[in-house]
Amino acid sequence: MSRRTHATLVGLDGATLLGADVVSAHGGVEIRHLVSAEMPDGLDRTDAAAVGAWMGRALADLGMQSKRITFVARRDEVVLKRLSVPGGASLNTTELTGLVRLAMSRQMTVAIDGAGVDHIRVDGHGHESIAGQAHVLAAAMPADRMAWYRAAAGAAGSKIGGIELGIGGLAPLVRDVAERRGGTVLAIWIGLASVEFALMEGGQPVTGRAVDVRRPRSGEDPEQFAGRVVVEARRTWMGWSAGRDAATLEAVALLGDDEISRRVAARCQDADLASAVETIGLPSIVEFKGERPSDVTPFLPLIGVGVRWAEGIDGFDFTRSRRGPDPKARRRQVVLAGAFALIVVAGGFGVLSHQRLADLKRDRDAARARMVKLGEQYAEHLVVEARATAIEQWSSAGIDWLAHLQWLSEQMPDPKDGLVDEVTGSVSADVRFVPRNGNLPGGQWTTNQQAVISLSGKVVRRDVALDLRGRLVRGDVYRVINQTADTEDRFSFELNTSRRSPLDPAPGQPPPKESDKPGGSAPNGGGA
């Protein structure tokens, strides 16, 4: 159980910051300072950094130190569950904590990683008890809410001393009544923005719930509010007692001795919720060093946490890591001693092998240097090879003009019908290189060339020029373009081809047979 002698307890009740400077010693609680501050309008409560920065300033302005603070969370911030752990009575604290965390992971709708989980042991009162079982009341705070508290404390310039649960502070204040009544007691605390209900059995909390309902302000009629609290109290009891035989609510305990609490107590008495209804103030062990506020009811969960520390009562702290006695510690010490002896022996062999290791490192460095030198030579070789290949590709580009002229001459009409009076030609070439996977080795060299032959002449009839154009097109050697408008006695063609020779196959086709070569079926030779 963690003991604290001096703590700054902080809680948020709606838009109100509550703070308590508490000194707890064995058997006594001293309240040095109680403060409250209203949250500014427009402040986003989900923004932990903004809320934490305001909290730090507000506590400093109110004269309360905030280097280390303990948050007191509300019931609606956690998942609360009564669990029975089979065989848990024989488990140590660490083992039981692991089983409780596993069980709570099945109760939460969000991931358990990063969540704060804690539990307190309770007896099996009111339940069928099985030998060896451990009964616990477990609480889990989701990871995002844990992160919110850490971020808020960091923005306030504080360290987190703990994250307590408000019900854990209410239980010590009602414990005397619960033990005196002996049965089930319903504790009700009326906050500024919510009302919390805690059911006690045998002086121990067994469940709790919270309802968001605002406390009546000065001048407002509290009767409607009191009626709402009675309805929620009845709902809390019915939800717990359903399915339990002979369940009876012995007492309702209203925490606080203010006018609102007394009015609610009277309504509970009228509604016959329980055999008795009591209002409870602060226990006798609580003393005020400074001025006591007129109404301490909003601060009761914070003060109750201090009472819990003073009386050594177990409670919830979501930053606490419970660890039980370690029965395997001696075994680990023996194992570690053996490991140390093994290290000493192995160290002797390590010294003997150190020299050999140094020789291997020198060989490794020499091999790395040779590898770097060979790599540089290989890179130079690739550059020279690329240049030579580029020159070869340029040299291989060209057109066999005589072969083209011979083929064109064979396609010409009879000299009596037409004559060629002008032939011109030009060629362009482009050498390209495509790397393989971004690397020079294995890349592909290609040479793209294009020849243009301009052919013009005279014909005796228009059909002679058309027949000549048809021969050129059917030959599949040239792409034929008319250079000028059609006339009766003239022709002018532009012939485009990428073939070095008319006898070369088209790209992607096998070489032609002798009988399929262009010009083989032209019986008439023409003159140029």
Backbone hydrogen bonds, N-H to C=O, Kabsch-Sander energy under -0.5 kcal/mol:
donor,donor_aa,acceptor,acceptor_aa,energy
7,A,22,V,-2.7
8,T,68,R,-0.6
9,L,7,A,-0.6
9,L,20,A,-3.0
10,V,70,T,-2.6
11,G,18,L,-2.4
13,D,11,G,-0.5
13,D,16,T,-2.6
14,G,12,L,-0.7
16,T,13,D,-1.2
17,L,37,A,-3.4
18,L,11,G,-3.1
18,L,16,T,-0.5
19,G,35,V,-2.6
20,A,9,L,-2.6
21,D,33,H,-2.9
22,V,7,A,-2.6
22,V,20,A,-0.8
23,V,30,E,-2.6
24,S,5,T,-0.9
24,S,22,V,-0.5
25,A,28,G,-2.7
27,G,310,A,-1.2
28,G,25,A,-2.2
29,V,285,I,-2.6
30,E,23,V,-3.0
31,I,29,V,-0.5
31,I,287,E,-3.3
32,R,21,D,-2.8
32,R,30,E,-0.7
33,H,21,D,-1.1
35,V,19,G,-2.4
37,A,17,L,-1.8
39,M,15,A,-3.2
43,L,40,P,-1.5
45,R,43,L,-0.6
47,D,44,D,-1.1
48,A,46,T,-1.2
51,V,47,D,-2.6
52,G,48,A,-2.9
53,A,49,A,-2.2
54,W,50,A,-2.2
55,M,51,V,-2.6
56,G,52,G,-2.4
57,R,53,A,-1.9
58,A,54,W,-2.9
59,L,55,M,-2.6
60,A,56,G,-1.8
61,D,57,R,-2.6
62,L,58,A,-1.7
63,G,60,A,-1.3
64,M,59,L,-2.9
69,I,159,K,-2.4
70,T,8,T,-2.9
71,F,69,I,-0.5
71,F,162,G,-2.2
72,V,10,V,-2.3
73,A,71,F,-0.6
73,A,164,E,-3.1
77,E,74,R,-1.5
78,V,75,R,-1.6
79,V,140,A,-2.6
80,L,78,V,-0.5
81,K,138,A,-2.8
83,L,81,K,-0.5
83,L,136,V,-2.9
85,V,83,L,-0.5
85,V,134,A,-3.2
88,G,85,V,-2.1
89,A,132,G,-2.5
90,S,87,G,-1.1
91,L,88,G,-1.2
96,L,92,N,-2.5
97,T,93,T,-2.4
98,G,94,T,-1.9
99,L,95,E,-1.8
100,V,96,L,-2.5
101,R,97,T,-2.5
102,L,98,G,-2.0
103,A,99,L,-2.4
104,M,100,V,-2.5
105,S,101,R,-1.7
106,R,102,L,-0.7
106,R,103,A,-0.8
107,Q,104,M,-0.9
108,M,104,M,-1.2
115,A,112,I,-2.2
116,G,141,M,-2.3
117,V,115,A,-0.6
118,D,139,A,-2.4
120,I,137,L,-1.7
122,V,135,H,-2.9
127,H,124,G,-2.2
129,S,127,H,-0.6
133,Q,130,I,-2.2
134,A,85,V,-2.0
135,H,122,V,-0.5
136,V,83,L,-2.6
136,V,134,A,-0.5
137,L,120,I,-2.6
138,A,81,K,-3.0
138,A,136,V,-0.6
139,A,118,D,-2.9
140,A,79,V,-2.1
141,M,116,G,-3.3
143,A,111,A,-0.5
146,M,142,P,-2.2
147,A,143,A,-2.5
148,W,144,D,-1.7
149,Y,145,R,-2.1
150,R,146,M,-2.1
151,A,147,A,-2.6
152,A,148,W,-2.6
153,A,149,Y,-2.4
154,G,150,R,-2.3
155,A,151,A,-2.4
156,A,152,A,-1.7
157,G,154,G,-1.2
158,S,153,A,-2.9
159,K,67,K,-2.2
161,G,69,I,-3.4
161,G,159,K,-0.6
162,G,69,I,-0.7
164,E,71,F,-3.2
165,L,316,F,-0.6
166,G,73,A,-2.8
168,G,165,L,-1.0
169,G,165,L,-0.7
169,G,166,G,-1.1
170,L,166,G,-1.6
171,A,167,I,-2.4
173,L,169,G,-0.5
173,L,170,L,-0.7
174,V,170,L,-1.2
174,V,171,A,-0.6
175,R,171,A,-0.9
178,A,174,V,-2.7
179,E,175,R,-2.7
180,R,176,D,-2.3
181,R,177,V,-2.6
182,G,178,A,-1.9
184,T,248,T,-0.7
185,V,200,M,-2.6
186,L,251,A,-2.6
187,A,185,V,-0.7
187,A,198,A,-3.5
188,I,253,A,-2.8
189,W,196,E,-2.5
190,I,255,L,-0.6
191,G,189,W,-0.8
191,G,194,S,-2.3
195,V,211,V,-2.6
196,E,189,W,-2.3
197,F,209,R,-3.2
198,A,187,A,-2.5
199,L,207,T,-2.1
200,M,185,V,-3.2
201,E,204,Q,-3.0
202,G,183,G,-0.8
204,Q,201,E,-1.4
206,V,199,L,-2.9
207,T,199,L,-1.0
209,R,197,F,-2.2
211,V,195,V,-2.6
213,V,211,V,-1.2
215,R,192,L,-2.1
220,E,217,R,-2.2
226,A,222,P,-2.8
227,G,223,E,-2.4
228,R,224,Q,-1.9
229,V,225,F,-2.2
230,V,226,A,-2.1
231,V,227,G,-2.0
232,E,228,R,-2.3
233,A,229,V,-2.5
234,R,230,V,-2.5
235,R,231,V,-2.2
236,T,232,E,-2.3
237,W,233,A,-2.2
238,M,234,R,-2.6
239,G,235,R,-2.3
240,W,236,T,-1.4
241,S,237,W,-2.9
242,A,238,M,-1.3
244,R,241,S,-2.3
245,D,243,G,-0.5
247,A,244,R,-0.9
250,E,184,T,-1.9
250,E,248,T,-0.8
251,A,184,T,-1.3
252,V,276,A,-2.2
253,A,186,L,-2.9
254,L,252,V,-0.6
254,L,278,E,-3.5
255,L,188,I,-2.8
255,L,253,A,-0.6
256,G,254,L,-0.7
256,G,280,I,-3.5
262,R,258,D,-2.1
263,R,259,E,-2.2
264,V,260,I,-2.3
265,A,261,S,-2.5
266,A,262,R,-2.0
267,R,263,R,-1.8
268,C,264,V,-2.4
269,Q,265,A,-2.1
270,D,266,A,-2.2
271,A,267,R,-1.8
272,D,269,Q,-1.1
273,L,268,C,-1.7
275,S,249,L,-1.2
276,A,250,E,-0.9
278,E,252,V,-2.9
280,I,254,L,-3.4
286,V,283,P,-1.6
287,E,29,V,-2.6
287,E,285,I,-0.5
289,K,31,I,-2.7
289,K,287,E,-0.5
290,G,31,I,-0.9
299,F,296,V,-1.2
300,L,297,T,-1.7
303,I,299,F,-2.5
304,G,300,L,-3.1
305,V,301,P,-1.3
306,G,302,L,-1.3
307,V,303,I,-1.9
308,R,304,G,-2.4
309,W,305,V,-2.1
310,A,306,G,-2.2
311,E,307,V,-2.3
312,G,308,R,-0.7
312,G,309,W,-0.7
313,I,308,R,-2.0
318,F,163,I,-2.5
320,R,317,D,-1.5
322,R,320,R,-0.7
329,A,326,D,-1.2
332,R,328,K,-2.1
333,Q,329,A,-2.0
334,V,330,R,-2.0
335,V,331,R,-2.3
336,L,332,R,-2.7
337,A,333,Q,-2.2
338,G,334,V,-2.3
339,A,335,V,-2.3
340,F,336,L,-2.1
341,A,337,A,-2.1
342,L,338,G,-2.1
343,I,339,A,-2.0
344,V,340,F,-2.1
345,V,341,A,-2.1
346,A,342,L,-2.7
347,G,343,I,-2.1
348,G,344,V,-1.2
348,G,345,V,-0.6
349,F,345,V,-1.3
350,G,346,A,-1.9
351,V,347,G,-1.9
352,L,348,G,-1.7
353,S,349,F,-1.8
354,H,350,G,-0.6
354,H,351,V,-0.8
355,Q,351,V,-0.6
357,L,353,S,-2.1
358,A,354,H,-1.9
359,D,355,Q,-2.0
360,L,356,R,-2.2
361,K,357,L,-2.0
362,R,358,A,-2.0
363,D,359,D,-2.3
364,R,360,L,-2.3
365,D,361,K,-2.4
366,A,362,R,-2.3
367,A,363,D,-2.3
368,R,364,R,-2.4
369,A,365,D,-2.2
370,R,366,A,-2.2
371,M,367,A,-2.3
372,V,368,R,-2.2
373,K,369,A,-2.1
374,L,370,R,-2.7
375,G,371,M,-2.1
376,E,372,V,-1.9
377,Q,373,K,-2.2
378,Y,374,L,-2.5
379,A,375,G,-2.1
380,E,376,E,-2.1
381,H,377,Q,-2.3
382,L,378,Y,-2.3
383,V,379,A,-1.8
384,V,380,E,-2.3
385,E,381,H,-2.7
386,A,382,L,-2.3
387,R,383,V,-2.1
388,A,384,V,-2.4
389,T,385,E,-2.5
390,A,386,A,-2.2
391,I,387,R,-2.1
392,E,388,A,-2.3
393,Q,389,T,-2.4
394,W,390,A,-2.1
395,S,391,I,-2.6
396,S,392,E,-2.2
397,A,393,Q,-0.7
397,A,394,W,-0.6
400,D,500,R,-3.0
401,W,399,I,-1.5
404,H,400,D,-2.0
405,L,401,W,-2.9
406,Q,402,L,-2.7
407,W,403,A,-2.4
408,L,404,H,-2.6
409,S,405,L,-2.5
410,E,406,Q,-1.9
411,Q,407,W,-0.9
412,M,408,L,-0.7
412,M,409,S,-0.8
417,D,414,D,-2.3
418,G,414,D,-1.8
419,L,458,K,-2.2
420,V,527,G,-1.0
421,D,419,L,-0.5
421,D,456,S,-1.6
422,E,456,S,-1.8
424,T,454,S,-2.2
426,S,452,V,-2.0
428,S,450,Q,-2.3
430,D,448,N,-2.6
432,R,446,T,-3.1
434,V,444,Q,-2.5
436,R,439,N,-2.0
437,N,435,P,-0.7
439,N,436,R,-1.6
443,G,440,L,-1.7
444,Q,434,V,-2.4
446,T,432,R,-2.6
448,N,430,D,-3.1
448,N,446,T,-0.5
449,Q,447,T,-0.6
450,Q,428,S,-2.8
451,A,497,T,-3.4
452,V,426,S,-3.1
453,I,495,L,-2.8
454,S,424,T,-2.8
454,S,452,V,-0.5
455,L,453,I,-0.5
455,L,493,F,-2.9
456,S,422,E,-2.2
457,G,491,F,-2.2
458,K,419,L,-2.3
459,V,489,D,-1.7
460,V,417,D,-2.6
464,V,461,R,-0.6
465,A,461,R,-0.9
466,L,462,R,-1.8
467,D,463,D,-2.3
468,L,464,V,-2.1
469,R,465,A,-2.4
470,G,466,L,-2.3
471,R,467,D,-2.0
472,L,468,L,-2.2
473,V,469,R,-2.3
474,R,470,G,-2.7
475,G,471,R,-1.6
476,D,473,V,-1.5
477,V,472,L,-0.7
478,Y,472,L,-0.7
479,R,496,N,-2.4
480,V,478,Y,-0.7
481,I,494,E,-2.1
483,Q,492,S,-2.5
484,T,492,S,-0.7
487,T,490,R,-0.8
491,F,457,G,-2.0
493,F,455,L,-3.5
494,E,481,I,-3.1
495,L,453,I,-3.2
496,N,479,R,-1.8
496,N,494,E,-0.5
497,T,451,A,-2.1
504,D,501,S,-1.8
509,Q,506,A,-2.1
516,D,513,K,-0.9
517,K,514,E,-1.0
520,G,517,K,-1.7
522,A,519,G,-1.2
525,G,523,P,-0.6
526,G,409,S,-1.6
